[in-house]
């Protein structure tokens, strides 16, 4: 890549090879996989040539590549609960939904090609499949139940109202299952880390093999940051809000009476 050109200019020119782009930033591999572009064995082909050969929508592909940029820095503690939830969904939930199918495809591919020499890849695939199933279910439950309750309580606080939903339970009373699911995801991530020797590819690893390990490392980092934001920022702030409104004490009194 020319020192006088930024990454966006290089992509828009189309002269760089797809393999070189992946070497600059492995996250481009996910975009190429989505469009059926071989960045491994066929990685020497230029972006311009592959677009013409596969008749890909040029603007759409380049926009997808240019959309990959460093994460924006936010200060979670200064955000409202609703704003923090939006950040979690945008930077972590949406990331997981996009990353999981790409990683599944890459892990299945390296198992097929390298499984004979590296038998542990079968267990790696099984473990990641279990993790992805757990996470997808967890995201749905958070977005459809927990996050909606937290936003509703915050809205009530804004207007100095008490929740009027029949059967309302305090946020604290339902967090146990979410925390347990976070812990299980952490255990599976640690197992994946051990299986991959801290994401260190073997000497005979091909490009897809190496990219898969880099993707797994990013997956681990993103998920741990995700869990941190919920366990250590979102959940305590939500409980604190309940206590401020007197909702937590009211709920606990009802439980003691029952």
C-alpha positions as CSV (number, residue, x, y, z in Angstrom):
1,X,0.0,0.0,0.0
2,X,1.4,3.4,-1.0
3,X,2.5,5.5,1.9
4,X,0.7,8.5,0.2
5,X,-2.6,6.7,0.0
6,X,-4.9,5.9,2.9
7,X,-6.7,2.6,3.2
8,X,-10.0,3.9,1.7
9,X,-8.2,5.3,-1.4
10,X,-6.4,1.9,-1.8
11,X,-9.8,0.1,-1.7
12,X,-11.5,2.5,-4.0
13,X,-8.7,2.2,-6.6
14,X,-9.2,-1.6,-6.7
15,X,-5.6,-2.3,-7.6
16,X,-4.7,-4.1,-4.3
17,X,-5.0,-7.9,-4.1
18,X,-7.7,-9.4,-1.9
19,X,-5.0,-11.3,0.0
20,X,-3.0,-8.1,0.7
21,X,-6.2,-6.5,2.1
22,X,-6.7,-9.4,4.5
23,X,-3.1,-9.1,5.6
24,X,-3.7,-5.4,6.4
25,X,-6.8,-6.1,8.4
26,X,-8.2,-9.7,8.8
27,X,-11.7,-8.3,9.4
28,X,-11.9,-7.9,5.6
29,X,-12.0,-11.7,5.4
30,X,-15.6,-11.6,6.7
31,X,-16.7,-9.3,3.9
32,X,-14.9,-11.5,1.2
33,X,-16.5,-14.6,2.7
34,X,-19.9,-13.0,2.4
35,X,-19.4,-12.3,-1.3
36,X,-17.8,-15.7,-2.0
37,X,-14.4,-14.3,-2.7
38,X,-11.4,-16.6,-2.1
39,X,-8.8,-14.6,-0.2
40,X,-6.7,-17.7,0.6
41,X,-5.6,-19.7,-2.5
42,X,-6.9,-17.0,-4.8
43,X,-5.6,-14.1,-2.8
44,X,-3.3,-12.7,-5.4
45,X,-6.2,-11.5,-7.6
46,X,-6.8,-7.8,-7.5
47,X,-10.0,-6.4,-6.0
48,X,-10.8,-4.8,-9.4
49,X,-10.4,-8.1,-11.2
50,X,-12.4,-10.2,-8.8
51,X,-15.3,-7.6,-9.0
52,X,-15.3,-7.9,-12.8
53,X,-15.0,-11.7,-12.8
54,X,-17.7,-12.4,-10.2
55,X,-19.9,-9.5,-11.4
56,X,-20.2,-8.2,-7.9
57,X,-21.8,-4.8,-7.2
58,X,-18.7,-2.7,-6.9
59,X,-20.1,0.1,-4.8
60,X,-21.7,-2.3,-2.4
61,X,-18.6,-4.3,-1.9
62,X,-16.3,-1.3,-1.5
63,X,-18.8,0.3,1.0
64,X,-18.7,-2.8,3.1
65,X,-14.9,-2.8,3.1
66,X,-14.7,0.9,3.9
67,X,-17.2,0.5,6.7
68,X,-14.5,-1.4,8.7
69,X,-12.8,1.1,10.9
70,X,-11.5,1.3,14.5
71,X,-14.2,1.2,17.2
72,X,-15.3,4.6,18.4
73,X,-14.4,5.2,22.0
74,X,-17.3,5.8,24.4
75,X,-17.3,6.5,28.2
76,X,-19.9,3.9,29.4
77,X,-20.3,5.4,32.9
78,X,-21.5,8.7,31.5
79,X,-24.2,7.2,29.3
80,X,-27.8,6.8,30.3
81,X,-29.0,3.2,30.6
82,X,-30.8,3.4,27.3
83,X,-27.7,4.9,25.6
84,X,-25.5,2.1,27.1
85,X,-27.9,-0.5,25.9
86,X,-27.8,0.9,22.4
87,X,-24.0,0.8,22.5
88,X,-24.0,-2.8,23.6
89,X,-26.4,-3.8,20.8
90,X,-24.5,-1.9,18.2
91,X,-20.9,-2.8,19.1
92,X,-21.4,-6.2,20.6
93,X,-24.8,-7.9,19.7
94,X,-24.7,-6.9,16.1
95,X,-21.0,-7.8,15.9
96,X,-21.8,-11.3,17.2
97,X,-24.6,-11.8,14.7
98,X,-22.2,-11.0,11.9
99,X,-19.1,-12.8,13.2
100,X,-20.7,-16.1,14.2
101,X,-21.7,-17.3,10.7
102,X,-18.4,-16.2,9.2
103,X,-16.4,-18.0,11.9
104,X,-18.5,-21.1,11.6
105,X,-17.7,-21.3,7.9
106,X,-14.0,-20.7,8.4
107,X,-13.7,-23.2,11.2
108,X,-15.6,-25.9,9.2
109,X,-13.3,-25.3,6.3
110,X,-10.0,-25.7,8.2
111,X,-11.5,-28.8,9.9
112,X,-12.1,-30.3,6.5
113,X,-8.7,-29.4,5.2
114,X,-6.5,-29.8,8.3
115,X,-8.5,-32.0,10.6
116,X,-6.4,-35.0,9.8
117,X,-3.2,-33.4,11.0
118,X,-4.9,-31.4,13.8
119,X,-7.6,-33.6,15.4
120,X,-8.4,-31.0,18.0
121,X,-10.1,-28.9,15.3
122,X,-13.1,-31.2,15.7
123,X,-13.5,-30.2,19.3
124,X,-12.8,-26.6,18.4
125,X,-15.8,-26.6,16.0
126,X,-18.0,-28.4,18.5
127,X,-17.1,-25.9,21.3
128,X,-17.6,-22.9,19.1
129,X,-21.0,-24.2,17.9
130,X,-22.1,-24.6,21.5
131,X,-20.9,-21.1,22.3
132,X,-22.6,-19.5,19.4
133,X,-25.9,-21.3,20.2
134,X,-25.7,-20.1,23.8
135,X,-24.9,-16.5,22.7
136,X,-27.6,-16.2,20.1
137,X,-30.2,-17.4,22.6
138,X,-28.8,-15.0,25.2
139,X,-28.9,-12.0,22.9
140,X,-32.5,-12.6,22.0
141,X,-33.5,-12.9,25.7
142,X,-31.7,-9.8,26.6
143,X,-33.2,-7.7,23.8
144,X,-36.7,-9.0,24.1
145,X,-36.9,-9.0,27.9
146,X,-34.1,-7.6,30.1
147,X,-33.2,-4.5,28.0
148,X,-36.9,-3.6,27.5
149,X,-37.5,-3.7,31.3
150,X,-34.4,-1.6,32.0
151,X,-35.4,1.0,29.5
152,X,-39.0,1.0,30.8
153,X,-37.7,1.6,34.4
154,X,-35.5,4.4,33.2
155,X,-38.5,5.9,31.4
156,X,-40.6,5.7,34.6
157,X,-37.8,7.4,36.5
158,X,-37.7,10.2,34.0
159,X,-41.4,10.9,34.7
160,X,-41.3,10.0,38.4
161,X,-43.6,7.1,38.0
162,X,-43.7,3.6,39.3
163,X,-43.9,0.7,36.8
164,X,-47.5,-0.2,36.0
165,X,-46.9,-3.5,34.4
166,X,-48.7,-6.4,36.1
167,X,-46.2,-8.9,37.5
168,X,-43.3,-6.5,37.4
169,X,-40.2,-8.0,39.0
170,X,-37.1,-6.1,40.0
171,X,-34.2,-6.1,37.6
172,X,-32.0,-7.5,40.4
173,X,-34.3,-10.5,40.9
174,X,-33.9,-11.7,37.3
175,X,-30.2,-11.0,36.8
176,X,-29.0,-14.4,38.1
177,X,-29.8,-16.3,35.0
178,X,-28.0,-13.7,32.8
179,X,-24.9,-13.8,35.0
180,X,-24.9,-17.6,34.8
181,X,-25.0,-17.4,31.0
182,X,-22.2,-14.9,30.9
183,X,-20.1,-17.3,33.1
184,X,-20.8,-20.2,30.8
185,X,-19.8,-18.2,27.7
186,X,-16.6,-17.3,29.5
187,X,-15.9,-20.9,30.3
188,X,-16.4,-21.9,26.6
189,X,-14.2,-19.0,25.5
190,X,-11.4,-20.1,27.8
191,X,-11.7,-23.6,26.4
192,X,-11.4,-22.3,22.9
193,X,-8.3,-20.3,24.0
194,X,-6.7,-23.4,25.4
195,X,-7.5,-25.5,22.3
196,X,-5.9,-22.9,20.1
197,X,-2.9,-22.3,22.4
198,X,-3.9,-18.7,22.8
199,X,-4.8,-18.4,19.1
200,X,-1.4,-19.5,17.9
201,X,-1.7,-21.2,14.5
202,X,0.5,-24.2,13.7
203,X,3.4,-23.8,11.3
204,X,1.5,-25.5,8.4
205,X,-1.5,-23.2,8.8
206,X,-2.9,-21.7,5.6
207,X,-4.3,-18.2,5.3
208,X,-7.9,-19.2,6.3
209,X,-6.4,-21.1,9.3
210,X,-4.5,-18.0,10.4
211,X,-7.4,-15.7,9.7
212,X,-9.8,-17.9,11.7
213,X,-7.5,-17.6,14.8
214,X,-7.3,-13.9,14.5
215,X,-11.1,-13.8,14.2
216,X,-11.4,-16.0,17.3
217,X,-9.1,-13.7,19.2
218,X,-11.2,-10.6,18.2
219,X,-14.4,-12.6,19.1
220,X,-13.0,-13.3,22.6
221,X,-11.9,-9.7,23.1
222,X,-15.3,-8.3,22.0
223,X,-17.3,-10.8,24.1
224,X,-15.3,-10.1,27.2
225,X,-15.7,-6.4,26.7
226,X,-19.4,-7.0,26.1
227,X,-19.8,-9.0,29.4
228,X,-17.8,-6.4,31.3
229,X,-20.1,-3.6,30.1
230,X,-23.2,-5.5,31.3
231,X,-21.9,-7.1,34.5
232,X,-19.9,-4.1,35.8
233,X,-21.7,-1.1,34.3
234,X,-25.2,-1.7,33.0
235,X,-26.5,-4.0,35.7
236,X,-25.2,-2.1,38.7
237,X,-26.5,1.2,37.2
238,X,-29.9,-0.4,36.7
239,X,-30.0,-1.8,40.3
240,X,-29.0,1.6,41.6
241,X,-31.8,3.2,39.7
242,X,-34.3,0.8,41.2
243,X,-33.0,1.5,44.7
244,X,-33.3,5.3,44.0
245,X,-37.0,4.8,43.0
246,X,-37.7,2.5,45.9
247,X,-38.6,-0.3,43.6
248,X,-36.1,-2.8,44.9
249,X,-37.2,-2.4,48.5
250,X,-40.9,-2.7,47.5
251,X,-40.2,-5.9,45.6
252,X,-38.2,-7.5,48.4
253,X,-40.9,-6.7,51.0
254,X,-43.5,-8.5,48.8
255,X,-41.2,-11.5,48.6
256,X,-40.7,-11.6,52.4
257,X,-44.5,-11.4,52.9
258,X,-45.1,-14.2,50.3
